[in-house]
Amino acid sequence: MKLNKFWDGLKQIANGDYVLDGDLICEEDLIIDLDDRLVVRGGIKVKKSIKAGEGIKAGCGIEAGCGIEAGEDIKAGEGIKAGEGIKAGWGIEAGCGIEAGWGIEAGEGIEAGWGIEAGCGIEAGCGIEAGWGIEAKTFIHSEKRIFAGISVYHTSANCKKYIKCAELRKGEICFGDLVLEEPIIEMTIAEIENKLGIKNLKIKED
């Protein structure tokens, strides 16, 4: 589904933003074909992927069954969740958590009121800030500083301030505890056969 400036109920305001009242719900891929940022007063929920050449902002949450990609910033008053990756040319900001099945990549900073979790790596052109913990299955790369567990709603007794990854490639940890973990590699039988150069592989139980 393509959303352009002729979309029913869409209005362009003085600063150039295209504003849509209520929620935006799509049962397929959503392509946002606008020459400025899309602002949705409610939430955005898409069954497949979201792709925008400019920025995306939602008063509530943004959720996609596949990936989310924007040429500029991605902002949500609540959480941002993608079944695959999240990529923004500028920053990524969520009032609640940020969660991606694959990697999270931002040209500028990444900021979440709650935790940040990625199935692959996390990469930011500026800093990374989370109210709770930060977790990446592979690497974390931040051009500037990293803060985890800075929520004002927790005490030092129950604060989640871990920074979990297999490799910290770059970034100055200013607040939080670095926890390096062995990467978990998930492969299908077909992928193992291809890697080992064998056929008809059978897995035996111990």
TORGUNU-476386 format. One record per residue: residue in three letters; x, y, z of N, C-alpha, C in turn. Coordinates in steps of 0.1 Angstrom, whole numbers, padded with zeros to 4 digits, always signed. Layout:
BEGIN
ALAXYZXYZXYZ ...
This chain:
BEGIN
MET+0008-0012+0000+0000+0000+0000+0009+0012+0000 LYS+0005+0022-0009+0013+0034-0009+0005+0046-0003 LEU+0012+0053+0006+0005+0065+0012+0012+0077+0006 ASN+0005+0086-0001+0010+0098-0007+0002+0110-0002 LYS+0005+0122-0008-0001+0134-0003-0016+0135-0005 PHE-0021+0126-0014-0036+0126-0017-0044+0117-0008 TRP-0037+0111+0002-0043+0102+0011-0055+0109+0019 ASP-0066+0102+0020-0078+0107+0026-0075+0111+0041 GLY-0078+0123+0044-0076+0128+0058-0062+0133+0061 LEU-0053+0132+0051-0039+0137+0054-0038+0152+0051 LYS-0032+0159+0060-0031+0174+0059-0016+0178+0060 GLN-0012+0188+0053+0002+0193+0054+0001+0206+0062 ILE+0009+0207+0072+0009+0219+0081+0021+0228+0077 ALA+0021+0240+0084+0031+0250+0080+0045+0246+0080 ASN+0049+0237+0089+0064+0233+0090+0067+0222+0080 GLY+0057+0218+0071+0060+0208+0061+0055+0194+0064 ASP+0053+0191+0077+0048+0178+0081+0035+0175+0075 TYR+0033+0162+0072+0020+0157+0068+0014+0150+0080 VAL+0002+0154+0084-0004+0150+0096-0016+0142+0094 LEU-0017+0130+0101-0029+0121+0099-0034+0119+0113 ASP-0047+0122+0116-0053+0119+0128-0057+0105+0130 GLY-0057+0100+0142-0061+0086+0145-0049+0076+0142 ASP-0053+0063+0140-0043+0053+0138-0041+0050+0123 LEU-0030+0045+0119-0027+0040+0106-0024+0025+0106 ILE-0033+0018+0100-0032+0003+0101-0032-0002+0086 CYS-0022-0011+0084-0020-0017+0070-0018-0032+0071 GLU-0025-0039+0062-0024-0054+0062-0013-0059+0053 GLU-0005-0050+0047+0005-0054+0037+0017-0045+0039 ASP+0026-0044+0029+0037-0035+0030+0032-0020+0029 LEU+0038-0011+0037+0034+0003+0036+0046+0011+0031 ILE+0044+0018+0020+0053+0027+0013+0048+0041+0015 ILE+0056+0049+0022+0052+0063+0025+0060+0072+0015 ASP+0052+0077+0005+0057+0084-0006+0054+0099-0004 LEU+0061+0106+0005+0059+0120+0008+0072+0127+0007 ASP+0071+0141+0005+0083+0149+0004+0087+0155+0017 ASP+0080+0151+0028+0084+0156+0042+0079+0145+0052 ARG+0081+0148+0064+0078+0138+0075+0063+0135+0076 LEU+0060+0122+0079+0047+0118+0082+0045+0118+0097 VAL+0035+0125+0102+0031+0125+0116+0018+0119+0118 VAL+0017+0107+0125+0004+0101+0128+0001+0103+0143 ARG-0011+0109+0146-0015+0113+0159-0016+0100+0168 GLY-0021+0089+0162-0022+0077+0170-0011+0068+0168 GLY-0013+0055+0166-0003+0045+0163-0002+0041+0149 ILE+0009+0034+0146+0011+0028+0132+0013+0013+0134 LYS+0005+0005+0128+0006-0009+0129+0005-0015+0114 VAL+0016-0022+0110+0017-0027+0097+0021-0042+0097 LYS+0013-0050+0090+0016-0064+0090+0029-0068+0084 LYS+0034-0061+0074+0046-0064+0067+0057-0053+0070 SER+0062-0047+0060+0073-0037+0062+0068-0022+0061 ILE+0076-0013+0066+0073+0001+0065+0086+0007+0059 LYS+0084+0015+0048+0095+0022+0042+0091+0036+0038 ALA+0099+0046+0043+0097+0060+0040+0110+0067+0036 GLY+0108+0076+0026+0120+0083+0022+0123+0094+0031 GLU+0114+0099+0039+0116+0110+0049+0114+0104+0063 GLY+0110+0112+0073+0109+0107+0086+0095+0102+0089 ILE+0094+0095+0101+0081+0089+0106+0080+0093+0121 LYS+0068+0098+0124+0065+0101+0139+0051+0096+0142 ALA+0050+0089+0153+0037+0085+0158+0035+0089+0172 GLY+0023+0094+0175+0019+0097+0189+0019+0086+0199 CYS+0016+0074+0193+0016+0061+0201+0028+0053+0196 GLY+0026+0040+0194+0036+0031+0190+0037+0029+0175 ILE+0049+0023+0171+0051+0019+0157+0054+0004+0157 GLU+0047-0003+0149+0049-0018+0149+0048-0023+0135 ALA+0058-0032+0131+0058-0038+0118+0062-0052+0119 GLY+0055-0061+0111+0058-0075+0111+0071-0078+0105 CYS+0076-0070+0096+0089-0071+0090+0097-0059+0094 GLY+0104-0052+0085+0113-0042+0088+0107-0028+0088 ILE+0114-0018+0094+0111-0004+0093+0123+0004+0088 GLU+0121+0012+0078+0132+0020+0073+0127+0034+0069 ALA+0135+0044+0073+0132+0058+0070+0144+0065+0066 GLY+0143+0074+0057+0154+0082+0053+0159+0092+0063 GLU+0150+0096+0072+0153+0106+0082+0150+0099+0096 ASP+0143+0106+0105+0142+0100+0119+0129+0091+0120 ILE+0130+0083+0130+0118+0075+0134+0115+0078+0149 LYS+0104+0083+0152+0100+0087+0165+0086+0081+0169 ALA+0085+0076+0181+0072+0071+0186+0070+0075+0201 GLY+0058+0080+0204+0055+0083+0218+0056+0071+0227 GLU+0053+0059+0221+0054+0047+0229+0065+0038+0223 GLY+0063+0025+0221+0074+0017+0216+0075+0016+0201 ILE+0087+0011+0197+0089+0008+0183+0093-0007+0182 LYS+0086-0015+0174+0089-0029+0173+0088-0034+0158 ALA+0098-0041+0155+0099-0047+0141+0103-0062+0141 GLY+0096-0070+0133+0100-0084+0132+0114-0086+0126 GLU+0118-0076+0118+0131-0077+0112+0139-0065+0117 GLY+0146-0058+0108+0155-0047+0112+0148-0033+0113 ILE+0154-0024+0120+0150-0010+0120+0162-0001+0116 LYS+0159+0008+0106+0170+0016+0100+0165+0030+0098 ALA+0173+0040+0103+0169+0054+0101+0181+0062+0097 GLY+0179+0071+0087+0190+0079+0083+0194+0089+0093 TRP+0185+0093+0102+0188+0102+0113+0187+0093+0126 GLY+0180+0099+0136+0179+0092+0149+0167+0083+0150 ILE+0167+0075+0161+0155+0066+0165+0152+0070+0179 GLU+0139+0073+0182+0135+0077+0195+0122+0071+0199 ALA+0121+0065+0211+0109+0059+0215+0106+0062+0230 GLY+0093+0065+0233+0090+0068+0247+0091+0055+0255 CYS+0089+0044+0249+0090+0031+0256+0102+0023+0250 GLY+0100+0010+0247+0111+0002+0243+0113+0002+0228 ILE+0125-0002+0223+0128-0004+0209+0132-0019+0208 GLU+0125-0026+0199+0128-0040+0197+0128-0044+0182 ALA+0139-0051+0178+0140-0055+0164+0144-0070+0164 GLY+0138-0078+0155+0142-0092+0153+0156-0092+0147 TRP+0160-0082+0139+0173-0082+0133+0181-0070+0139 GLY+0188-0063+0132+0196-0052+0137+0189-0039+0138 ILE+0195-0029+0145+0190-0016+0147+0201-0006+0142 GLU+0198+0003+0133+0209+0012+0128+0203+0026+0126 ALA+0211+0035+0132+0207+0049+0131+0219+0058+0127 GLY+0216+0068+0118+0227+0077+0114+0231+0086+0125 GLU+0222+0088+0135+0224+0097+0146+0222+0088+0159 GLY+0216+0093+0169+0214+0086+0182+0203+0077+0182 ILE+0203+0068+0192+0192+0059+0195+0188+0061+0210 GLU+0175+0064+0212+0171+0067+0226+0157+0060+0229 ALA+0157+0054+0240+0145+0046+0244+0142+0049+0259 GLY+0129+0051+0262+0125+0053+0276+0126+0040+0284 TRP+0125+0029+0277+0126+0015+0283+0139+0009+0277 GLY+0139-0004+0274+0150-0011+0269+0152-0011+0254 ILE+0164-0015+0250+0167-0016+0235+0171-0030+0233 GLU+0165-0037+0224+0168-0051+0221+0169-0054+0206 ALA+0180-0061+0202+0182-0064+0188+0186-0078+0186 GLY+0180-0085+0176+0184-0099+0173+0198-0099+0166 CYS+0203-0089+0161+0216-0088+0155+0224-0077+0162 GLY+0229-0067+0155+0237-0057+0160+0230-0044+0162 ILE+0236-0035+0170+0230-0021+0172+0241-0011+0168 GLU+0238-0002+0159+0248+0007+0154+0242+0022+0154 ALA+0249+0031+0160+0245+0045+0161+0255+0054+0157 GLY+0252+0064+0149+0261+0075+0145+0265+0084+0156 CYS+0256+0085+0166+0259+0093+0178+0259+0084+0190 GLY+0252+0088+0201+0251+0079+0213+0239+0070+0214 ILE+0239+0062+0224+0228+0053+0227+0224+0055+0241 GLU+0210+0057+0243+0205+0059+0257+0193+0051+0259 ALA+0192+0044+0271+0181+0036+0274+0177+0037+0288 GLY+0164+0037+0291+0159+0038+0305+0162+0025+0312 TRP+0162+0014+0304+0165+0000+0310+0178-0005+0304 GLY+0178-0018+0302+0190-0024+0296+0191-0023+0281 ILE+0203-0026+0276+0205-0026+0261+0211-0040+0258 GLU+0205-0047+0248+0209-0060+0244+0210-0062+0229 ALA+0221-0067+0225+0223-0071+0211+0229-0085+0210 LYS+0224-0093+0201+0229-0107+0200+0243-0107+0194 THR+0247-0097+0187+0261-0097+0181+0269-0085+0187 PHE+0268-0074+0180+0277-0063+0184+0269-0050+0188 ILE+0276-0041+0194+0271-0027+0197+0282-0018+0192 HIS+0278-0008+0184+0288+0002+0179+0281+0016+0181 SER+0287+0024+0189+0283+0038+0191+0294+0048+0189 GLU+0292+0058+0181+0302+0067+0178+0305+0076+0190 LYS+0295+0077+0199+0297+0085+0211+0294+0077+0224 ARG+0287+0083+0233+0286+0076+0246+0274+0067+0247 ILE+0274+0058+0257+0263+0048+0259+0259+0049+0274 PHE+0245+0050+0275+0239+0051+0288+0228+0040+0289 ALA+0228+0032+0299+0218+0022+0301+0213+0022+0316 GLY+0200+0020+0317+0194+0020+0331+0193+0033+0338 ILE+0190+0044+0330+0189+0057+0335+0174+0062+0338 SER+0165+0052+0338+0151+0055+0341+0150+0061+0355 VAL+0142+0072+0356+0139+0078+0369+0128+0071+0377 TYR+0123+0060+0371+0112+0053+0377+0117+0041+0385 HIS+0130+0039+0385+0136+0027+0392+0146+0032+0402 THR+0149+0023+0412+0159+0026+0422+0171+0018+0418 SER+0182+0020+0426+0194+0012+0423+0192-0003+0426 ALA+0182-0006+0434+0179-0020+0438+0173-0028+0426 ASN+0165-0022+0418+0158-0029+0407+0161-0023+0394 CYS+0171-0016+0393+0175-0009+0380+0181-0020+0370 LYS+0176-0020+0358+0182-0029+0348+0192-0020+0339 LYS+0205-0022+0342+0215-0013+0335+0225-0021+0327 TYR+0222-0033+0323+0231-0041+0316+0232-0036+0301 ILE+0244-0039+0296+0247-0036+0282+0253-0050+0276 LYS+0244-0058+0271+0248-0071+0267+0250-0072+0252 CYS+0262-0078+0248+0265-0081+0234+0276-0091+0234 ALA+0279-0096+0222+0291-0104+0220+0303-0096+0218 GLU+0302-0084+0213+0313-0075+0210+0309-0061+0211 LEU+0317-0053+0219+0315-0038+0219+0326-0033+0210 ARG+0321-0029+0198+0331-0025+0187+0335-0010+0190 LYS+0326-0002+0195+0330+0012+0197+0320+0018+0206 GLY+0324+0027+0215+0315+0034+0223+0320+0036+0238 GLU+0318+0047+0244+0322+0050+0257+0310+0047+0267 ILE+0312+0037+0275+0301+0034+0285+0302+0044+0297 CYS+0292+0053+0298+0292+0063+0308+0283+0058+0320 PHE+0273+0050+0317+0265+0044+0328+0259+0031+0323 GLY+0261+0021+0331+0257+0007+0328+0268-0003+0329 ASP+0264-0016+0329+0274-0027+0331+0275-0035+0319 LEU+0287-0035+0313+0290-0043+0301+0290-0058+0304 VAL+0282-0066+0297+0282-0080+0298+0285-0086+0285 LEU+0296-0092+0283+0300-0098+0270+0295-0113+0270 GLU+0288-0117+0260+0282-0130+0259+0286-0137+0246 GLU+0287-0150+0247+0291-0157+0235+0279-0156+0225 PRO+0282-0154+0212+0271-0152+0203+0264-0166+0200 ILE+0251-0165+0199+0243-0177+0196+0240-0178+0181 ILE+0245-0189+0175+0243-0191+0161+0232-0201+0158 GLU+0222-0196+0151+0210-0205+0148+0211-0208+0133 MET+0210-0221+0130+0211-0225+0116+0201-0237+0114 THR+0196-0237+0102+0187-0248+0098+0196-0260+0094 ILE+0190-0272+0093+0198-0284+0088+0204-0281+0074 ALA+0196-0275+0066+0201-0272+0052+0213-0263+0052 GLU+0213-0253+0061+0224-0244+0062+0236-0251+0067 ILE+0235-0260+0077+0246-0268+0082+0252-0277+0071 GLU+0243-0284+0064+0248-0292+0053+0256-0285+0043 ASN+0251-0273+0039+0258-0264+0029+0271-0260+0035 LYS+0272-0256+0047+0284-0251+0053+0295-0262+0054 LEU+0290-0275+0058+0299-0286+0060+0302-0293+0046 GLY+0294-0290+0036+0296-0297+0023+0291-0311+0023 ILE+0281-0315+0031+0275-0328+0032+0261-0328+0029 LYS+0255-0340+0027+0241-0341+0024+0235-0351+0033 ASN+0221-0350+0035+0214-0360+0043+0219-0360+0057 LEU+0221-0349+0063+0225-0348+0077+0214-0352+0086 LYS+0217-0360+0096+0207-0364+0107+0213-0360+0120 ILE+0204-0354+0128+0208-0350+0142+0204-0360+0152 LYS+0214-0366+0159+0211-0376+0169+0210-0369+0183 GLU+0200-0375+0190+0198-0370+0204+0209-0376+0213 ASP+0213-0369+0224+0223-0374+0233+0217-0386+0241 
